[in-house]
Amino acid sequence: MKLKFSRASLNDLVRLRAFIAQHNPSAVQRISKRLRGAINGLVDMPQIGRPVKEMPGELRELIFGRYVARYEVQGNILYILRIWHGKEHR
């Protein structure tokens, strides 16, 4: 399965890294590695995330630590749509 990131999800990663760097510079690499690991794990187990019932289509959310990744599987491609911290209002 291929993993693809939407432009919005890439912007989310940049935004999250900047926020973490501002508030806890020593944690940026560690948290970034955890985010990448959790998202890459979806390739092997895409059904692990919970379905998002209030949205159309087959959207799912993976909650890992304090972060949420919203994604969709279409055929052999797993699209990461958005990524945010659980305390953010979405």
PyMOL Python script that loads the backbone (N, CA, C, O; Angstrom):
from pymol import cmd

cmd.read_pdbstr("""\
ATOM      1  N   MET A   1       0.845  -1.182   0.000  1.00  0.00           N
ATOM      2  CA  MET A   1       0.000   0.000   0.000  1.00  0.00           C
ATOM      3  C   MET A   1       0.887   1.240   0.000  1.00  0.00           C
ATOM      4  O   MET A   1       1.881   1.303   0.723  1.00  0.00           O
ATOM      5  N   LYS A   2       0.522   2.218  -0.811  1.00  0.00           N
ATOM      6  CA  LYS A   2       1.255   3.481  -0.883  1.00  0.00           C
ATOM      7  C   LYS A   2       0.691   4.468   0.136  1.00  0.00           C
ATOM      8  O   LYS A   2      -0.505   4.468   0.428  1.00  0.00           O
ATOM      9  N   LEU A   3       1.560   5.292   0.659  1.00  0.00           N
ATOM     10  CA  LEU A   3       1.185   6.326   1.616  1.00  0.00           C
ATOM     11  C   LEU A   3       1.363   7.682   0.945  1.00  0.00           C
ATOM     12  O   LEU A   3       2.442   8.000   0.445  1.00  0.00           O
ATOM     13  N   LYS A   4       0.293   8.482   0.938  1.00  0.00           N
ATOM     14  CA  LYS A   4       0.351   9.822   0.354  1.00  0.00           C
ATOM     15  C   LYS A   4      -0.193  10.821   1.366  1.00  0.00           C
ATOM     16  O   LYS A   4      -1.130  10.530   2.109  1.00  0.00           O
ATOM     17  N   PHE A   5       0.417  12.007   1.378  1.00  0.00           N
ATOM     18  CA  PHE A   5       0.013  13.073   2.286  1.00  0.00           C
ATOM     19  C   PHE A   5      -0.650  14.191   1.490  1.00  0.00           C
ATOM     20  O   PHE A   5      -0.150  14.606   0.445  1.00  0.00           O
ATOM     21  N   SER A   6      -1.771  14.666   1.993  1.00  0.00           N
ATOM     22  CA  SER A   6      -2.396  15.842   1.376  1.00  0.00           C
ATOM     23  C   SER A   6      -1.540  17.062   1.700  1.00  0.00           C
ATOM     24  O   SER A   6      -0.739  17.041   2.634  1.00  0.00           O
ATOM     25  N   ARG A   7      -1.718  18.115   0.924  1.00  0.00           N
ATOM     26  CA  ARG A   7      -1.005  19.368   1.199  1.00  0.00           C
ATOM     27  C   ARG A   7      -1.358  19.863   2.607  1.00  0.00           C
ATOM     28  O   ARG A   7      -0.490  20.351   3.330  1.00  0.00           O
ATOM     29  N   ALA A   8      -2.621  19.737   2.989  1.00  0.00           N
ATOM     30  CA  ALA A   8      -3.052  20.188   4.326  1.00  0.00           C
ATOM     31  C   ALA A   8      -2.338  19.405   5.424  1.00  0.00           C
ATOM     32  O   ALA A   8      -1.942  19.986   6.434  1.00  0.00           O
ATOM     33  N   SER A   9      -2.167  18.093   5.243  1.00  0.00           N
ATOM     34  CA  SER A   9      -1.500  17.297   6.281  1.00  0.00           C
ATOM     35  C   SER A   9      -0.014  17.650   6.372  1.00  0.00           C
ATOM     36  O   SER A   9       0.552  17.653   7.465  1.00  0.00           O
ATOM     37  N   LEU A  10       0.619  17.947   5.238  1.00  0.00           N
ATOM     38  CA  LEU A  10       2.016  18.385   5.276  1.00  0.00           C
ATOM     39  C   LEU A  10       2.141  19.732   5.988  1.00  0.00           C
ATOM     40  O   LEU A  10       3.078  19.953   6.755  1.00  0.00           O
ATOM     41  N   ASN A  11       1.191  20.623   5.728  1.00  0.00           N
ATOM     42  CA  ASN A  11       1.170  21.907   6.445  1.00  0.00           C
ATOM     43  C   ASN A  11       0.948  21.682   7.934  1.00  0.00           C
ATOM     44  O   ASN A  11       1.525  22.385   8.763  1.00  0.00           O
ATOM     45  N   ASP A  12       0.112  20.701   8.275  1.00  0.00           N
ATOM     46  CA  ASP A  12      -0.119  20.369   9.688  1.00  0.00           C
ATOM     47  C   ASP A  12       1.182  19.935  10.359  1.00  0.00           C
ATOM     48  O   ASP A  12       1.481  20.355  11.476  1.00  0.00           O
ATOM     49  N   LEU A  13       1.950  19.095   9.674  1.00  0.00           N
ATOM     50  CA  LEU A  13       3.220  18.634  10.244  1.00  0.00           C
ATOM     51  C   LEU A  13       4.183  19.786  10.479  1.00  0.00           C
ATOM     52  O   LEU A  13       4.845  19.843  11.515  1.00  0.00           O
ATOM     53  N   VAL A  14       4.264  20.689   9.535  1.00  0.00           N
ATOM     54  CA  VAL A  14       5.132  21.869   9.694  1.00  0.00           C
ATOM     55  C   VAL A  14       4.659  22.703  10.879  1.00  0.00           C
ATOM     56  O   VAL A  14       5.467  23.126  11.706  1.00  0.00           O
ATOM     57  N   ARG A  15       3.357  22.938  10.962  1.00  0.00           N
ATOM     58  CA  ARG A  15       2.787  23.730  12.049  1.00  0.00           C
ATOM     59  C   ARG A  15       3.041  23.078  13.407  1.00  0.00           C
ATOM     60  O   ARG A  15       3.424  23.757  14.359  1.00  0.00           O
ATOM     61  N   LEU A  16       2.830  21.770  13.498  1.00  0.00           N
ATOM     62  CA  LEU A  16       3.043  21.065  14.762  1.00  0.00           C
ATOM     63  C   LEU A  16       4.505  21.094  15.178  1.00  0.00           C
ATOM     64  O   LEU A  16       4.813  21.310  16.350  1.00  0.00           O
ATOM     65  N   ARG A  17       5.410  20.878  14.223  1.00  0.00           N
ATOM     66  CA  ARG A  17       6.843  20.935  14.543  1.00  0.00           C
ATOM     67  C   ARG A  17       7.244  22.308  15.058  1.00  0.00           C
ATOM     68  O   ARG A  17       8.012  22.416  16.014  1.00  0.00           O
ATOM     69  N   ALA A  18       6.725  23.361  14.424  1.00  0.00           N
ATOM     70  CA  ALA A  18       7.051  24.725  14.855  1.00  0.00           C
ATOM     71  C   ALA A  18       6.523  24.985  16.265  1.00  0.00           C
ATOM     72  O   ALA A  18       7.208  25.595  17.085  1.00  0.00           O
ATOM     73  N   PHE A  19       5.315  24.524  16.540  1.00  0.00           N
ATOM     74  CA  PHE A  19       4.729  24.722  17.860  1.00  0.00           C
ATOM     75  C   PHE A  19       5.539  23.990  18.927  1.00  0.00           C
ATOM     76  O   PHE A  19       5.846  24.545  19.982  1.00  0.00           O
ATOM     77  N   ILE A  20       5.882  22.726  18.635  1.00  0.00           N
ATOM     78  CA  ILE A  20       6.657  21.944  19.605  1.00  0.00           C
ATOM     79  C   ILE A  20       8.024  22.577  19.816  1.00  0.00           C
ATOM     80  O   ILE A  20       8.489  22.677  20.951  1.00  0.00           O
ATOM     81  N   ALA A  21       8.665  23.001  18.751  1.00  0.00           N
ATOM     82  CA  ALA A  21       9.992  23.623  18.857  1.00  0.00           C
ATOM     83  C   ALA A  21       9.950  24.882  19.707  1.00  0.00           C
ATOM     84  O   ALA A  21      10.892  25.172  20.446  1.00  0.00           O
ATOM     85  N   GLN A  22       8.872  25.620  19.604  1.00  0.00           N
ATOM     86  CA  GLN A  22       8.743  26.852  20.376  1.00  0.00           C
ATOM     87  C   GLN A  22       8.570  26.557  21.860  1.00  0.00           C
ATOM     88  O   GLN A  22       9.108  27.277  22.701  1.00  0.00           O
ATOM     89  N   HIS A  23       7.826  25.507  22.189  1.00  0.00           N
ATOM     90  CA  HIS A  23       7.489  25.224  23.583  1.00  0.00           C
ATOM     91  C   HIS A  23       8.378  24.170  24.241  1.00  0.00           C
ATOM     92  O   HIS A  23       8.535  24.161  25.462  1.00  0.00           O
ATOM     93  N   ASN A  24       8.962  23.281  23.429  1.00  0.00           N
ATOM     94  CA  ASN A  24       9.817  22.240  23.991  1.00  0.00           C
ATOM     95  C   ASN A  24      10.816  21.785  22.918  1.00  0.00           C
ATOM     96  O   ASN A  24      10.657  20.708  22.343  1.00  0.00           O
ATOM     97  N   PRO A  25      11.835  22.594  22.651  1.00  0.00           N
ATOM     98  CA  PRO A  25      12.769  22.301  21.562  1.00  0.00           C
ATOM     99  C   PRO A  25      13.407  20.910  21.639  1.00  0.00           C
ATOM    100  O   PRO A  25      13.678  20.295  20.608  1.00  0.00           O
ATOM    101  N   SER A  26      13.643  20.423  22.838  1.00  0.00           N
ATOM    102  CA  SER A  26      14.300  19.121  22.967  1.00  0.00           C
ATOM    103  C   SER A  26      13.377  17.962  22.577  1.00  0.00           C
ATOM    104  O   SER A  26      13.851  16.840  22.397  1.00  0.00           O
ATOM    105  N   ALA A  27      12.093  18.208  22.445  1.00  0.00           N
ATOM    106  CA  ALA A  27      11.143  17.139  22.129  1.00  0.00           C
ATOM    107  C   ALA A  27      10.802  17.017  20.649  1.00  0.00           C
ATOM    108  O   ALA A  27      10.135  16.064  20.249  1.00  0.00           O
ATOM    109  N   VAL A  28      11.247  17.965  19.834  1.00  0.00           N
ATOM    110  CA  VAL A  28      10.843  17.992  18.422  1.00  0.00           C
ATOM    111  C   VAL A  28      11.194  16.685  17.715  1.00  0.00           C
ATOM    112  O   VAL A  28      10.321  16.070  17.103  1.00  0.00           O
ATOM    113  N   GLN A  29      12.426  16.257  17.785  1.00  0.00           N
ATOM    114  CA  GLN A  29      12.844  15.045  17.079  1.00  0.00           C
ATOM    115  C   GLN A  29      12.103  13.811  17.589  1.00  0.00           C
ATOM    116  O   GLN A  29      11.654  12.981  16.799  1.00  0.00           O
ATOM    117  N   ARG A  30      11.979  13.694  18.893  1.00  0.00           N
ATOM    118  CA  ARG A  30      11.319  12.530  19.495  1.00  0.00           C
ATOM    119  C   ARG A  30       9.855  12.440  19.068  1.00  0.00           C
ATOM    120  O   ARG A  30       9.382  11.373  18.677  1.00  0.00           O
ATOM    121  N   ILE A  31       9.151  13.549  19.144  1.00  0.00           N
ATOM    122  CA  ILE A  31       7.732  13.558  18.790  1.00  0.00           C
ATOM    123  C   ILE A  31       7.552  13.362  17.291  1.00  0.00           C
ATOM    124  O   ILE A  31       6.642  12.648  16.871  1.00  0.00           O
ATOM    125  N   SER A  32       8.395  13.976  16.485  1.00  0.00           N
ATOM    126  CA  SER A  32       8.322  13.797  15.031  1.00  0.00           C
ATOM    127  C   SER A  32       8.519  12.326  14.660  1.00  0.00           C
ATOM    128  O   SER A  32       7.821  11.797  13.795  1.00  0.00           O
ATOM    129  N   LYS A  33       9.460  11.684  15.313  1.00  0.00           N
ATOM    130  CA  LYS A  33       9.710  10.257  15.054  1.00  0.00           C
ATOM    131  C   LYS A  33       8.492   9.417  15.422  1.00  0.00           C
ATOM    132  O   LYS A  33       8.123   8.505  14.682  1.00  0.00           O
ATOM    133  N   ARG A  34       7.868   9.714  16.549  1.00  0.00           N
ATOM    134  CA  ARG A  34       6.663   8.980  16.964  1.00  0.00           C
ATOM    135  C   ARG A  34       5.527   9.192  15.975  1.00  0.00           C
ATOM    136  O   ARG A  34       4.816   8.246  15.636  1.00  0.00           O
ATOM    137  N   LEU A  35       5.350  10.427  15.508  1.00  0.00           N
ATOM    138  CA  LEU A  35       4.301  10.717  14.522  1.00  0.00           C
ATOM    139  C   LEU A  35       4.531   9.924  13.236  1.00  0.00           C
ATOM    140  O   LEU A  35       3.609   9.303  12.708  1.00  0.00           O
ATOM    141  N   ARG A  36       5.756   9.951  12.741  1.00  0.00           N
ATOM    142  CA  ARG A  36       6.077   9.212  11.517  1.00  0.00           C
ATOM    143  C   ARG A  36       5.856   7.718  11.705  1.00  0.00           C
ATOM    144  O   ARG A  36       5.314   7.053  10.822  1.00  0.00           O
ATOM    145  N   GLY A  37       6.269   7.192  12.845  1.00  0.00           N
ATOM    146  CA  GLY A  37       6.106   5.765  13.116  1.00  0.00           C
ATOM    147  C   GLY A  37       4.644   5.342  13.147  1.00  0.00           C
ATOM    148  O   GLY A  37       4.271   4.321  12.569  1.00  0.00           O
ATOM    149  N   ALA A  38       3.823   6.134  13.824  1.00  0.00           N
ATOM    150  CA  ALA A  38       2.399   5.812  13.904  1.00  0.00           C
ATOM    151  C   ALA A  38       1.744   5.872  12.529  1.00  0.00           C
ATOM    152  O   ALA A  38       0.947   5.001  12.179  1.00  0.00           O
ATOM    153  N   ILE A  39       2.075   6.884  11.759  1.00  0.00           N
ATOM    154  CA  ILE A  39       1.478   7.034  10.427  1.00  0.00           C
ATOM    155  C   ILE A  39       1.976   5.936   9.489  1.00  0.00           C
ATOM    156  O   ILE A  39       1.186   5.373   8.731  1.00  0.00           O
ATOM    157  N   ASN A  40       3.254   5.626   9.527  1.00  0.00           N
ATOM    158  CA  ASN A  40       3.780   4.553   8.682  1.00  0.00           C
ATOM    159  C   ASN A  40       3.175   3.201   9.043  1.00  0.00           C
ATOM    160  O   ASN A  40       3.031   2.337   8.178  1.00  0.00           O
ATOM    161  N   GLY A  41       2.821   3.013  10.309  1.00  0.00           N
ATOM    162  CA  GLY A  41       2.187   1.767  10.742  1.00  0.00           C
ATOM    163  C   GLY A  41       0.828   1.542  10.109  1.00  0.00           C
ATOM    164  O   GLY A  41       0.370   0.404  10.013  1.00  0.00           O
ATOM    165  N   LEU A  42       0.177   2.612   9.675  1.00  0.00           N
ATOM    166  CA  LEU A  42      -1.123   2.477   9.018  1.00  0.00           C
ATOM    167  C   LEU A  42      -1.033   1.717   7.701  1.00  0.00           C
ATOM    168  O   LEU A  42      -2.010   1.102   7.274  1.00  0.00           O
ATOM    169  N   VAL A  43       0.108   1.755   7.067  1.00  0.00           N
ATOM    170  CA  VAL A  43       0.285   1.062   5.788  1.00  0.00           C
ATOM    171  C   VAL A  43       0.039  -0.438   5.968  1.00  0.00           C
ATOM    172  O   VAL A  43      -0.568  -1.076   5.108  1.00  0.00           O
ATOM    173  N   ASP A  44       0.504  -0.991   7.074  1.00  0.00           N
ATOM    174  CA  ASP A  44       0.329  -2.421   7.337  1.00  0.00           C
ATOM    175  C   ASP A  44      -1.025  -2.757   7.949  1.00  0.00           C
ATOM    176  O   ASP A  44      -1.537  -3.862   7.765  1.00  0.00           O
ATOM    177  N   MET A  45      -1.603  -1.808   8.675  1.00  0.00           N
ATOM    178  CA  MET A  45      -2.880  -2.055   9.353  1.00  0.00           C
ATOM    179  C   MET A  45      -3.809  -0.852   9.198  1.00  0.00           C
ATOM    180  O   MET A  45      -4.075  -0.159  10.180  1.00  0.00           O
ATOM    181  N   PRO A  46      -4.310  -0.588   7.989  1.00  0.00           N
ATOM    182  CA  PRO A  46      -5.110   0.620   7.763  1.00  0.00           C
ATOM    183  C   PRO A  46      -6.458   0.628   8.491  1.00  0.00           C
ATOM    184  O   PRO A  46      -7.045   1.693   8.682  1.00  0.00           O
ATOM    185  N   GLN A  47      -6.944  -0.524   8.892  1.00  0.00           N
ATOM    186  CA  GLN A  47      -8.240  -0.576   9.567  1.00  0.00           C
ATOM    187  C   GLN A  47      -8.138  -0.322  11.074  1.00  0.00           C
ATOM    188  O   GLN A  47      -9.145  -0.383  11.779  1.00  0.00           O
ATOM    189  N   ILE A  48      -6.941  -0.042  11.568  1.00  0.00           N
ATOM    190  CA  ILE A  48      -6.748   0.147  13.007  1.00  0.00           C
ATOM    191  C   ILE A  48      -7.422   1.422  13.523  1.00  0.00           C
ATOM    192  O   ILE A  48      -7.820   1.483  14.686  1.00  0.00           O
ATOM    193  N   GLY A  49      -7.549   2.422  12.679  1.00  0.00           N
ATOM    194  CA  GLY A  49      -8.181   3.675  13.100  1.00  0.00           C
ATOM    195  C   GLY A  49      -9.688   3.534  13.213  1.00  0.00           C
ATOM    196  O   GLY A  49     -10.300   2.675  12.579  1.00  0.00           O
ATOM    197  N   ARG A  50     -10.266   4.389  14.028  1.00  0.00           N
ATOM    198  CA  ARG A  50     -11.722   4.325  14.203  1.00  0.00           C
ATOM    199  C   ARG A  50     -12.420   5.064  13.061  1.00  0.00           C
ATOM    200  O   ARG A  50     -11.931   6.095  12.599  1.00  0.00           O
ATOM    201  N   PRO A  51     -13.557   4.541  12.608  1.00  0.00           N
ATOM    202  CA  PRO A  51     -14.309   5.227  11.555  1.00  0.00           C
ATOM    203  C   PRO A  51     -14.826   6.581  12.039  1.00  0.00           C
ATOM    204  O   PRO A  51     -15.175   6.740  13.208  1.00  0.00           O
ATOM    205  N   VAL A  52     -14.871   7.546  11.135  1.00  0.00           N
ATOM    206  CA  VAL A  52     -15.422   8.871  11.429  1.00  0.00           C
ATOM    207  C   VAL A  52     -16.820   8.886  10.825  1.00  0.00           C
ATOM    208  O   VAL A  52     -16.983   9.131   9.630  1.00  0.00           O
ATOM    209  N   LYS A  53     -17.814   8.628  11.643  1.00  0.00           N
ATOM    210  CA  LYS A  53     -19.183   8.443  11.159  1.00  0.00           C
ATOM    211  C   LYS A  53     -19.841   9.732  10.678  1.00  0.00           C
ATOM    212  O   LYS A  53     -20.702   9.694   9.799  1.00  0.00           O
ATOM    213  N   GLU A  54     -19.452  10.862  11.237  1.00  0.00           N
ATOM    214  CA  GLU A  54     -20.103  12.122  10.867  1.00  0.00           C
ATOM    215  C   GLU A  54     -19.590  12.699   9.554  1.00  0.00           C
ATOM    216  O   GLU A  54     -20.040  13.764   9.132  1.00  0.00           O
ATOM    217  N   MET A  55     -18.660  12.015   8.906  1.00  0.00           N
ATOM    218  CA  MET A  55     -18.091  12.486   7.648  1.00  0.00           C
ATOM    219  C   MET A  55     -18.456  11.513   6.528  1.00  0.00           C
ATOM    220  O   MET A  55     -18.575  10.313   6.775  1.00  0.00           O
ATOM    221  N   PRO A  56     -18.632  12.004   5.314  1.00  0.00           N
ATOM    222  CA  PRO A  56     -18.937  11.113   4.194  1.00  0.00           C
ATOM    223  C   PRO A  56     -17.719  10.272   3.807  1.00  0.00           C
ATOM    224  O   PRO A  56     -16.584  10.645   4.101  1.00  0.00           O
ATOM    225  N   GLY A  57     -17.953   9.161   3.161  1.00  0.00           N
ATOM    226  CA  GLY A  57     -16.859   8.315   2.711  1.00  0.00           C
ATOM    227  C   GLY A  57     -16.385   7.366   3.786  1.00  0.00           C
ATOM    228  O   GLY A  57     -17.085   7.110   4.766  1.00  0.00           O
ATOM    229  N   GLU A  58     -15.212   6.858   3.594  1.00  0.00           N
ATOM    230  CA  GLU A  58     -14.624   5.879   4.507  1.00  0.00           C
ATOM    231  C   GLU A  58     -13.480   6.488   5.308  1.00  0.00           C
ATOM    232  O   GLU A  58     -12.389   5.920   5.370  1.00  0.00           O
ATOM    233  N   LEU A  59     -13.723   7.621   5.910  1.00  0.00           N
ATOM    234  CA  LEU A  59     -12.686   8.288   6.694  1.00  0.00           C
ATOM    235  C   LEU A  59     -12.465   7.578   8.018  1.00  0.00           C
ATOM    236  O   LEU A  59     -13.394   7.039   8.620  1.00  0.00           O
ATOM    237  N   ARG A  60     -11.220   7.591   8.453  1.00  0.00           N
ATOM    238  CA  ARG A  60     -10.855   7.007   9.747  1.00  0.00           C
ATOM    239  C   ARG A  60      -9.910   7.962  10.465  1.00  0.00           C
ATOM    240  O   ARG A  60      -9.296   8.839   9.858  1.00  0.00           O
ATOM    241  N   GLU A  61      -9.815   7.764  11.766  1.00  0.00           N
ATOM    242  CA  GLU A  61      -8.892   8.550  12.587  1.00  0.00           C
ATOM    243  C   GLU A  61      -8.035   7.610  13.410  1.00  0.00           C
ATOM    244  O   GLU A  61      -8.529   6.662  14.021  1.00  0.00           O
ATOM    245  N   LEU A  62      -6.748   7.888  13.415  1.00  0.00           N
ATOM    246  CA  LEU A  62      -5.822   7.179  14.277  1.00  0.00           C
ATOM    247  C   LEU A  62      -5.446   8.129  15.400  1.00  0.00           C
ATOM    248  O   LEU A  62      -4.942   9.225  15.156  1.00  0.00           O
ATOM    249  N   ILE A  63      -5.691   7.709  16.617  1.00  0.00           N
ATOM    250  CA  ILE A  63      -5.303   8.500  17.779  1.00  0.00           C
ATOM    251  C   ILE A  63      -4.061   7.850  18.363  1.00  0.00           C
ATOM    252  O   ILE A  63      -4.080   6.672  18.723  1.00  0.00           O
ATOM    253  N   PHE A  64      -2.981   8.616  18.457  1.00  0.00           N
ATOM    254  CA  PHE A  64      -1.728   8.095  18.990  1.00  0.00           C
ATOM    255  C   PHE A  64      -1.150   9.145  19.911  1.00  0.00           C
ATOM    256  O   PHE A  64      -0.774  10.238  19.487  1.00  0.00           O
ATOM    257  N   GLY A  65      -1.088   8.794  21.166  1.00  0.00           N
ATOM    258  CA  GLY A  65      -0.648   9.765  22.161  1.00  0.00           C
ATOM    259  C   GLY A  65      -1.607  10.927  22.198  1.00  0.00           C
ATOM    260  O   GLY A  65      -2.808  10.740  22.390  1.00  0.00           O
ATOM    261  N   ARG A  66      -1.094  12.118  22.017  1.00  0.00           N
ATOM    262  CA  ARG A  66      -1.914  13.330  22.038  1.00  0.00           C
ATOM    263  C   ARG A  66      -2.284  13.815  20.638  1.00  0.00           C
ATOM    264  O   ARG A  66      -2.807  14.918  20.481  1.00  0.00           O
ATOM    265  N   TYR A  67      -2.017  13.009  19.639  1.00  0.00           N
ATOM    266  CA  TYR A  67      -2.206  13.440  18.256  1.00  0.00           C
ATOM    267  C   TYR A  67      -3.258  12.596  17.540  1.00  0.00           C
ATOM    268  O   TYR A  67      -3.538  11.458  17.916  1.00  0.00           O
ATOM    269  N   VAL A  68      -3.827  13.193  16.501  1.00  0.00           N
ATOM    270  CA  VAL A  68      -4.855  12.530  15.699  1.00  0.00           C
ATOM    271  C   VAL A  68      -4.481  12.689  14.232  1.00  0.00           C
ATOM    272  O   VAL A  68      -4.119  13.778  13.787  1.00  0.00           O
ATOM    273  N   ALA A  69      -4.571  11.598  13.489  1.00  0.00           N
ATOM    274  CA  ALA A  69      -4.369  11.640  12.040  1.00  0.00           C
ATOM    275  C   ALA A  69      -5.657  11.160  11.386  1.00  0.00           C
ATOM    276  O   ALA A  69      -6.126  10.058  11.670  1.00  0.00           O
ATOM    277  N   ARG A  70      -6.221  11.969  10.525  1.00  0.00           N
ATOM    278  CA  ARG A  70      -7.417  11.575   9.774  1.00  0.00           C
ATOM    279  C   ARG A  70      -6.955  11.111   8.396  1.00  0.00           C
ATOM    280  O   ARG A  70      -6.143  11.766   7.742  1.00  0.00           O
ATOM    281  N   TYR A  71      -7.488   9.968   7.971  1.00  0.00           N
ATOM    282  CA  TYR A  71      -7.031   9.386   6.716  1.00  0.00           C
ATOM    283  C   TYR A  71      -8.150   8.633   6.015  1.00  0.00           C
ATOM    284  O   TYR A  71      -9.223   8.393   6.569  1.00  0.00           O
ATOM    285  N   GLU A  72      -7.853   8.272   4.769  1.00  0.00           N
ATOM    286  CA  GLU A  72      -8.802   7.524   3.954  1.00  0.00           C
ATOM    287  C   GLU A  72      -8.017   6.557   3.079  1.00  0.00           C
ATOM    288  O   GLU A  72      -6.945   6.891   2.574  1.00  0.00           O
ATOM    289  N   VAL A  73      -8.558   5.359   2.905  1.00  0.00           N
ATOM    290  CA  VAL A  73      -7.953   4.373   2.020  1.00  0.00           C
ATOM    291  C   VAL A  73      -8.784   4.317   0.747  1.00  0.00           C
ATOM    292  O   VAL A  73     -10.002   4.138   0.785  1.00  0.00           O
ATOM    293  N   GLN A  74      -8.101   4.473  -0.378  1.00  0.00           N
ATOM    294  CA  GLN A  74      -8.744   4.356  -1.687  1.00  0.00           C
ATOM    295  C   GLN A  74      -7.921   3.376  -2.506  1.00  0.00           C
ATOM    296  O   GLN A  74      -6.826   3.695  -2.969  1.00  0.00           O
ATOM    297  N   GLY A  75      -8.461   2.188  -2.675  1.00  0.00           N
ATOM    298  CA  GLY A  75      -7.725   1.153  -3.400  1.00  0.00           C
ATOM    299  C   GLY A  75      -6.461   0.789  -2.671  1.00  0.00           C
ATOM    300  O   GLY A  75      -6.510   0.340  -1.525  1.00  0.00           O
ATOM    301  N   ASN A  76      -5.316   0.976  -3.320  1.00  0.00           N
ATOM    302  CA  ASN A  76      -4.022   0.630  -2.748  1.00  0.00           C
ATOM    303  C   ASN A  76      -3.283   1.866  -2.216  1.00  0.00           C
ATOM    304  O   ASN A  76      -2.070   1.825  -2.008  1.00  0.00           O
ATOM    305  N   ILE A  77      -4.022   2.965  -1.998  1.00  0.00           N
ATOM    306  CA  ILE A  77      -3.398   4.199  -1.526  1.00  0.00           C
ATOM    307  C   ILE A  77      -4.041   4.638  -0.207  1.00  0.00           C
ATOM    308  O   ILE A  77      -5.264   4.704  -0.088  1.00  0.00           O
ATOM    309  N   LEU A  78      -3.200   4.932   0.765  1.00  0.00           N
ATOM    310  CA  LEU A  78      -3.656   5.459   2.049  1.00  0.00           C
ATOM    311  C   LEU A  78      -3.319   6.950   2.055  1.00  0.00           C
ATOM    312  O   LEU A  78      -2.150   7.337   2.035  1.00  0.00           O
ATOM    313  N   TYR A  79      -4.359   7.772   2.084  1.00  0.00           N
ATOM    314  CA  TYR A  79      -4.198   9.227   2.057  1.00  0.00           C
ATOM    315  C   TYR A  79      -4.282   9.784   3.476  1.00  0.00           C
ATOM    316  O   TYR A  79      -5.291   9.607   4.158  1.00  0.00           O
ATOM    317  N   ILE A  80      -3.228  10.450   3.915  1.00  0.00           N
ATOM    318  CA  ILE A  80      -3.274  11.173   5.179  1.00  0.00           C
ATOM    319  C   ILE A  80      -3.860  12.538   4.858  1.00  0.00           C
ATOM    320  O   ILE A  80      -3.287  13.298   4.078  1.00  0.00           O
ATOM    321  N   LEU A  81      -5.005  12.847   5.463  1.00  0.00           N
ATOM    322  CA  LEU A  81      -5.717  14.077   5.142  1.00  0.00           C
ATOM    323  C   LEU A  81      -5.366  15.233   6.065  1.00  0.00           C
ATOM    324  O   LEU A  81      -5.109  16.345   5.603  1.00  0.00           O
ATOM    325  N   ARG A  82      -5.353  14.973   7.369  1.00  0.00           N
ATOM    326  CA  ARG A  82      -5.053  16.026   8.357  1.00  0.00           C
ATOM    327  C   ARG A  82      -4.391  15.393   9.572  1.00  0.00           C
ATOM    328  O   ARG A  82      -4.576  14.207   9.844  1.00  0.00           O
ATOM    329  N   ILE A  83      -3.614  16.196  10.305  1.00  0.00           N
ATOM    330  CA  ILE A  83      -2.959  15.767  11.538  1.00  0.00           C
ATOM    331  C   ILE A  83      -3.051  16.925  12.515  1.00  0.00           C
ATOM    332  O   ILE A  83      -2.775  18.067  12.149  1.00  0.00           O
ATOM    333  N   TRP A  84      -3.437  16.643  13.765  1.00  0.00           N
ATOM    334  CA  TRP A  84      -3.531  17.714  14.752  1.00  0.00           C
ATOM    335  C   TRP A  84      -3.329  17.182  16.153  1.00  0.00           C
ATOM    336  O   TRP A  84      -3.400  15.976  16.389  1.00  0.00           O
ATOM    337  N   HIS A  85      -3.079  18.086  17.076  1.00  0.00           N
ATOM    338  CA  HIS A  85      -2.981  17.768  18.502  1.00  0.00           C
ATOM    339  C   HIS A  85      -4.397  17.633  19.042  1.00  0.00           C
ATOM    340  O   HIS A  85      -5.288  18.385  18.648  1.00  0.00           O
ATOM    341  N   GLY A  86      -4.603  16.691  19.931  1.00  0.00           N
ATOM    342  CA  GLY A  86      -5.936  16.419  20.473  1.00  0.00           C
ATOM    343  C   GLY A  86      -6.586  17.587  21.178  1.00  0.00           C
ATOM    344  O   GLY A  86      -7.811  17.617  21.298  1.00  0.00           O
ATOM    345  N   LYS A  87      -5.815  18.550  21.650  1.00  0.00           N
ATOM    346  CA  LYS A  87      -6.395  19.711  22.322  1.00  0.00           C
ATOM    347  C   LYS A  87      -6.784  20.814  21.367  1.00  0.00           C
ATOM    348  O   LYS A  87      -7.399  21.800  21.774  1.00  0.00           O
ATOM    349  N   GLU A  88      -6.436  20.664  20.103  1.00  0.00           N
ATOM    350  CA  GLU A  88      -6.848  21.657  19.109  1.00  0.00           C
ATOM    351  C   GLU A  88      -8.327  21.467  18.800  1.00  0.00           C
ATOM    352  O   GLU A  88      -8.833  20.345  18.829  1.00  0.00           O
ATOM    353  N   HIS A  89      -9.007  22.545  18.509  1.00  0.00           N
ATOM    354  CA  HIS A  89     -10.417  22.467  18.147  1.00  0.00           C
ATOM    355  C   HIS A  89     -10.520  22.185  16.655  1.00  0.00           C
ATOM    356  O   HIS A  89     -10.054  22.975  15.834  1.00  0.00           O
ATOM    357  N   ARG A  90     -11.130  21.059  16.308  1.00  0.00           N
ATOM    358  CA  ARG A  90     -11.300  20.670  14.895  1.00  0.00           C
ATOM    359  C   ARG A  90     -12.745  20.356  14.625  1.00  0.00           C
ATOM    360  O   ARG A  90     -13.102  20.008  13.499  1.00  0.00           O
TER     361      ARG A  90
END
""", "prot")
cmd.dss("prot")
cmd.show_as("cartoon", "prot")
cmd.util.cbc("prot")
cmd.orient("prot")
